[in-house]
Amino acid sequence: WPSVFSGIEVIVNRETPHHRDPGASPSFYDLLVSLGQANQAILDLPDLGAELGYPPGTMVYIAGKVLKHGVPGWGDGERIVIA
């Protein structure tokens, strides 16, 4: 299907170690959408010293090539992310 994004990933029940997105442009934002039932998920942004609640239904835009980000764990429930 047509999309304004250059790539789409679906991540299911996986921890996401801290990383930067090498294929992304530093001048564009990446959209992350949290779905599922993982109500205790935390989006960790160590470059900013921030830990954000990341429950299902959350949408976040970040400069993924610039900011290191990750979700180390989420407690119980199924975790789905569209990135």
Secondary structure, DSSP 8 states (H G I E B T S, - for coil): ---SSS---EEES--EEEE--TTS-TTS-EEEEEEES-TT-EEEETTTTEEEE--TT-EEEE-TTTS-EEE----SS-EEEE-
